[in-house]
Amino acid sequence: MAIKVGVVGYGTIGKRVADAIAKQDDMSLVGIVARGYDWRYAMAVRRGYSLYAAESARMEEFEEYGIAVKGSFEDLIQESDVIVDCSPKKVGASHKPFYEKYGKKAVFEGGEKHELTGVSFNSSRNFEESWGKQFTRVVSCNTTGIARTVGALHEKLGVKKARVVLIRRHTDPWESHKKGVINTVVPVLKVPSHHAEDSKTVVKDLDINTIAFSTPHNMMHINAAFLEMKSNVEKKDVLSVLEEENRVVFVSGKDKVEALNSVFALARDLDRSRGDLYEVPVWEESISVNGNEVSLIWATPNEANVIPENIDAIRAITQSLPKHKSIEKTDNSLGILKKLY
């Protein structure tokens, strides 16, 4: 029988998770929790998704706009096997007692603390750790990018030390009118940034330090890594590991993929919904090897790269499919590629 999944939160991640669930032949989308009427929920109804009100008082508000609400937040929980909680950070944590009350499994997002679930999730690095758990947490978009790139190199070749610089978009496009930075760069003064400890939740023995900056753009993040390997390696070895890694692709400046806007345009030309890029693109010519030193640069598509991880996390906690079968099924359903062009 299909796994019945409810989605709480319908922002940048929630709407994409809902769409991805709807594409799985072993899952059914029960509905989404709506906090209050706006255009996003009108679009959800157009997609055929059932709405559940976060608060009973909100039901009348939706009815005023001619939108039927099927039930309450707790109704959605009871009707679902699994909840994917895509609420803003800290809000998801406040929902955990409800999932415990009804004995339901839940997947949380990277905005929540690792301690909330005691286990964090990346499909390739530690799928089995979430097997059968009641709760898991998909790590953030940047941590997912680190896990796929640095994590793969560590697993296959051995990384002694990883030092990663993260240049981050300050806000998502749909919220650019609310917050942002203009004509400046804002350093995250806590070093290492939270991404270092977050990476260790899925790549357990990785020695990593991270420095992050927020910049005035809203396309996606860009990361640069400087790695000291445990032994000398050759560039062909690094290329081979990344070529084999799920959800990592190569792009190249010689093909005029020269900057984040190039990646952004390329993603839209794939004709996916919203121009989503699930893969992490690594610039091939950025890979430099000198003995046991490796450097590389990749883009982190923050709106979409964690979406396939959420689907795999559902299968892990429900013990419905093992790692490799789940990854293959998810990638096929979402049209994930090994070559973008």
C-alpha positions as CSV (number, residue, x, y, z in Angstrom):
1,M,0.0,0.0,0.0
2,A,1.1,3.6,-0.7
3,I,2.7,5.5,2.2
4,K,0.2,8.3,3.2
5,V,2.2,11.5,3.6
6,G,1.1,14.9,4.9
7,V,3.1,18.0,4.4
8,V,3.2,20.8,7.1
9,G,4.5,24.1,5.7
10,Y,4.1,25.1,2.1
11,G,7.0,27.5,1.4
12,T,10.1,27.1,-0.7
13,I,10.7,23.5,0.4
14,G,7.2,22.4,1.3
15,K,5.6,23.0,-2.1
16,R,8.4,21.1,-3.8
17,V,8.2,18.2,-1.3
18,A,4.5,18.0,-2.0
19,D,5.0,17.9,-5.7
20,A,7.7,15.2,-5.4
21,I,5.5,13.0,-3.2
22,A,2.7,13.3,-5.8
23,K,5.1,11.8,-8.4
24,Q,5.9,8.7,-6.4
25,D,3.9,5.6,-7.2
26,D,4.5,4.2,-3.7
27,M,3.2,7.3,-1.9
28,S,0.1,9.4,-1.7
29,L,-0.2,13.0,-0.6
30,V,-2.9,13.3,2.0
31,G,-2.7,17.1,2.0
32,I,-0.9,20.2,3.2
33,V,-1.3,22.4,6.3
34,A,-2.2,26.0,5.5
35,R,-1.5,28.7,8.0
36,G,-3.7,31.4,6.4
37,Y,-5.0,32.3,3.0
38,D,-2.6,33.6,0.3
39,W,-1.8,32.8,-3.3
40,R,0.4,29.8,-2.5
41,Y,-2.5,27.9,-1.1
42,A,-4.8,28.9,-4.0
43,M,-2.1,27.4,-6.3
44,A,-2.0,24.2,-4.1
45,V,-5.8,23.8,-4.6
46,R,-5.3,24.3,-8.4
47,R,-2.8,21.4,-8.2
48,G,-5.5,19.3,-6.6
49,Y,-4.0,19.2,-3.1
50,S,-6.3,19.0,0.0
51,L,-5.9,21.8,2.6
52,Y,-5.9,21.4,6.3
53,A,-6.0,24.4,8.6
54,A,-3.2,25.0,11.0
55,E,-5.8,26.5,13.4
56,S,-9.5,25.8,13.4
57,A,-10.1,29.6,13.4
58,R,-8.5,29.8,10.0
59,M,-11.1,27.6,8.4
60,E,-13.6,30.5,8.0
61,E,-10.9,32.6,6.4
62,F,-10.4,30.1,3.7
63,E,-14.1,29.7,3.2
64,E,-14.4,33.5,2.6
65,Y,-12.1,33.0,-0.4
66,G,-14.2,30.0,-1.6
67,I,-11.6,27.4,-0.7
68,A,-12.7,24.3,1.1
69,V,-10.6,23.1,4.0
70,K,-10.7,19.3,4.6
71,G,-9.8,19.4,8.3
72,S,-7.4,20.5,11.0
73,F,-3.7,20.1,11.6
74,E,-4.4,17.2,13.9
75,D,-6.7,15.6,11.4
76,L,-3.9,15.6,8.8
77,I,-1.6,13.9,11.3
78,Q,-4.1,11.2,12.1
79,E,-4.8,10.5,8.4
80,S,-1.1,10.2,7.5
81,D,1.5,7.6,8.0
82,V,4.3,10.1,7.8
83,I,4.5,13.9,8.2
84,V,7.2,15.9,6.4
85,D,7.4,19.1,8.4
86,C,8.7,22.0,6.3
87,S,7.8,24.7,8.7
88,P,10.1,27.6,9.3
89,K,13.0,26.8,11.7
90,K,12.0,26.2,15.4
91,V,8.3,26.0,14.3
92,G,8.8,22.4,13.3
93,A,10.2,21.5,16.7
94,S,7.0,22.8,18.3
95,H,5.0,20.3,16.3
96,K,7.0,17.3,17.5
97,P,4.7,16.7,20.6
98,F,1.7,16.3,18.2
99,Y,3.5,13.6,16.2
100,E,4.4,11.8,19.4
101,K,0.9,12.1,20.7
102,Y,-0.5,10.2,17.7
103,G,2.5,7.9,17.3
104,K,3.3,9.2,13.8
105,K,6.6,9.2,12.0
106,A,8.0,12.6,10.8
107,V,10.8,14.1,8.7
108,F,12.1,17.5,9.7
109,E,14.2,19.9,7.7
110,G,17.7,21.3,8.3
111,G,16.4,24.5,10.0
112,E,15.8,22.3,13.1
113,K,18.6,21.2,15.4
114,H,20.0,17.7,15.1
115,E,19.2,17.1,18.8
116,L,15.4,17.3,17.9
117,T,15.6,13.9,16.2
118,G,19.0,12.5,17.3
119,V,19.6,11.4,13.7
120,S,20.1,13.4,10.5
121,F,19.8,12.2,7.0
122,N,21.6,12.2,3.7
123,S,20.7,9.6,1.1
124,S,24.2,8.6,0.0
125,R,26.1,9.0,3.3
126,N,23.9,7.6,6.0
127,F,20.6,6.3,4.7
128,E,20.6,3.2,7.0
129,E,20.9,5.3,10.2
130,S,17.3,6.5,9.8
131,W,16.0,3.0,9.0
132,G,12.8,2.4,11.0
133,K,13.2,5.6,13.2
134,Q,10.2,7.5,14.2
135,F,11.9,10.8,13.4
136,T,14.7,12.0,11.2
137,R,16.0,15.3,9.9
138,V,17.1,16.1,6.4
139,V,20.2,18.3,6.6
140,S,20.3,21.8,5.1
141,C,20.9,22.5,1.4
142,N,24.5,23.6,2.0
143,T,25.2,20.5,4.2
144,T,23.6,18.3,1.5
145,G,26.0,19.8,-1.0
146,I,29.0,19.2,1.3
147,A,27.8,15.6,2.0
148,R,27.5,14.8,-1.7
149,T,30.9,16.3,-2.7
150,V,33.3,16.3,0.2
151,G,31.5,13.4,1.8
152,A,31.9,11.3,-1.3
153,L,35.6,12.1,-1.6
154,H,36.1,11.3,2.1
155,E,34.3,8.0,1.8
156,K,36.2,6.9,-1.3
157,L,39.6,8.6,-1.0
158,G,39.9,9.7,2.6
159,V,39.9,13.4,3.6
160,K,42.2,14.4,6.4
161,K,40.9,18.0,6.7
162,A,38.2,19.9,4.9
163,R,37.9,23.7,4.8
164,V,34.8,25.0,3.0
165,V,33.8,28.6,2.2
166,L,30.1,29.2,1.6
167,I,28.9,32.2,-0.3
168,R,25.2,32.3,0.3
169,R,22.2,33.9,-1.3
170,H,20.6,36.0,1.5
171,T,17.0,35.2,0.8
172,D,14.7,33.3,-1.5
173,P,13.3,35.1,-4.6
174,W,9.7,35.1,-3.3
175,E,10.8,36.9,-0.1
176,S,13.2,39.4,-1.6
177,H,10.8,42.3,-0.9
178,K,10.9,41.4,2.8
179,K,14.5,41.1,3.6
180,G,17.9,41.2,1.9
181,V,21.3,42.9,1.8
182,I,22.2,45.6,-0.7
183,N,25.6,46.6,-1.9
184,T,27.5,44.7,0.9
185,V,28.7,41.2,2.0
186,V,27.8,40.0,5.5
187,P,30.2,37.5,7.1
188,V,28.8,35.0,9.5
189,L,31.0,35.8,12.5
190,K,30.6,32.5,14.2
191,V,33.4,30.3,12.9
192,P,32.9,27.5,12.1
193,S,29.5,28.3,10.7
194,H,26.8,25.8,11.7
195,H,27.4,23.8,8.5
196,A,30.5,22.2,9.9
197,E,28.8,20.5,12.8
198,D,25.8,19.8,10.6
199,S,28.0,18.0,8.1
200,K,29.4,15.8,10.9
201,T,25.9,14.5,11.7
202,V,25.9,12.6,8.3
203,V,29.7,12.3,7.6
204,K,30.7,11.2,11.1
205,D,34.4,11.3,11.2
206,L,35.0,14.3,8.9
207,D,37.4,17.0,10.1
208,I,35.7,20.1,8.7
209,N,35.7,23.9,9.2
210,T,33.3,26.2,7.4
211,I,33.2,30.0,6.9
212,A,30.0,31.6,5.5
213,F,29.0,34.9,3.9
214,S,25.7,36.3,2.9
215,T,25.6,38.2,-0.4
216,P,23.0,40.4,-2.2
217,H,21.6,37.8,-4.7
218,N,18.8,35.3,-4.5
219,M,19.7,32.6,-7.0
220,M,21.5,29.9,-5.1
221,H,24.6,29.3,-3.0
222,I,28.2,28.7,-4.2
223,N,30.8,26.8,-2.2
224,A,34.5,26.3,-2.4
225,A,36.4,23.5,-0.7
226,F,40.1,23.1,0.1
227,L,40.8,19.5,1.1
228,E,43.9,17.9,2.6
229,M,43.6,14.2,1.7
230,K,45.0,11.3,3.8
231,S,47.4,10.4,0.9
232,N,48.3,11.7,-2.5
233,V,45.6,11.4,-5.1
234,E,45.4,12.1,-8.8
235,K,42.8,14.3,-10.5
236,K,41.4,11.4,-12.4
237,D,40.6,9.7,-9.0
238,V,38.7,12.8,-7.9
239,L,36.8,13.1,-11.2
240,S,35.9,9.4,-11.0
241,V,34.5,9.6,-7.5
242,L,32.3,12.7,-8.3
243,E,31.2,11.2,-11.6
244,E,29.9,8.1,-9.8
245,E,28.2,10.1,-7.0
246,N,24.4,10.2,-7.1
247,R,23.0,13.7,-7.7
248,V,26.4,15.3,-8.5
249,V,27.0,16.6,-12.1
250,F,29.8,18.4,-13.9
251,V,29.5,21.8,-15.6
252,S,32.2,23.7,-17.3
253,G,33.2,27.3,-18.0
254,K,34.3,26.3,-21.5
255,D,30.6,25.6,-22.2
256,K,29.8,29.1,-21.0
257,V,28.5,27.9,-17.6
258,E,30.6,30.6,-16.0
259,A,28.6,31.8,-13.0
260,L,25.5,31.2,-10.8
261,N,23.3,33.0,-13.3
262,S,24.5,30.5,-16.0
263,V,23.6,27.6,-13.7
264,F,20.2,29.3,-12.9
265,A,19.4,29.7,-16.7
266,L,20.6,26.1,-17.4
267,A,18.2,24.8,-14.7
268,R,15.3,26.6,-16.2
269,D,16.1,25.2,-19.7
270,L,15.7,21.7,-18.3
271,D,11.9,22.4,-18.4
272,R,11.4,21.2,-14.9
273,S,8.7,22.7,-12.7
274,R,10.0,26.0,-11.3
275,G,13.4,25.4,-13.0
276,D,14.3,23.2,-10.1
277,L,17.8,21.7,-10.0
278,Y,18.1,18.7,-7.7
279,E,21.7,17.9,-8.7
280,V,24.8,19.7,-7.3
281,P,26.8,21.0,-10.2
282,V,30.6,21.0,-9.8
283,W,32.8,23.1,-12.1
284,E,35.1,20.5,-13.7
285,E,38.0,22.9,-14.3
286,S,37.8,24.1,-10.6
287,I,39.1,20.7,-9.5
288,S,42.8,21.1,-8.7
289,V,45.0,18.4,-7.3
290,N,48.5,18.9,-6.0
291,G,49.8,15.8,-4.2
292,N,47.4,15.4,-1.2
293,E,45.7,18.8,-1.7
294,V,42.4,19.0,-3.6
295,S,40.2,22.1,-4.3
296,L,36.9,22.4,-6.0
297,I,33.9,24.7,-6.5
298,W,30.2,23.8,-6.7
299,A,26.8,25.5,-6.7
300,T,24.2,24.6,-4.2
301,P,20.6,24.9,-5.6
302,N,19.0,25.7,-2.2
303,E,15.4,25.6,-3.4
304,A,15.6,22.0,-4.6
305,N,18.6,19.9,-3.8
306,V,17.2,18.5,-0.6
307,I,13.9,17.4,-2.2
308,P,15.1,13.9,-3.3
309,E,16.6,13.5,0.2
310,N,13.1,14.1,1.7
311,I,11.6,11.3,-0.5
312,D,14.4,8.9,0.4
313,A,14.0,9.8,4.1
314,I,10.3,8.8,4.0
315,R,11.3,5.4,2.7
316,A,14.0,5.0,5.2
317,I,11.9,5.6,8.3
318,T,9.0,3.5,6.9
319,Q,11.5,0.7,5.9
320,S,9.8,0.5,2.5
321,L,12.8,0.4,0.2
322,P,16.6,0.0,0.9
323,K,19.1,2.7,0.0
324,H,20.0,2.0,-3.6
325,K,16.5,1.1,-4.7
326,S,15.1,4.2,-3.1
327,I,17.7,6.5,-4.6
328,E,17.1,5.0,-8.1
329,K,13.3,5.2,-7.8
330,T,13.5,8.8,-6.6
331,D,15.9,9.9,-9.3
332,N,13.8,8.3,-12.0
333,S,10.6,9.9,-10.8
334,L,12.2,13.4,-10.6
335,G,14.2,13.0,-13.8
336,I,17.5,13.5,-12.0
337,L,20.4,13.4,-14.5
338,K,24.1,12.6,-14.5
339,K,24.6,15.1,-17.4
340,L,22.6,18.3,-17.6
341,Y,23.5,19.0,-21.2
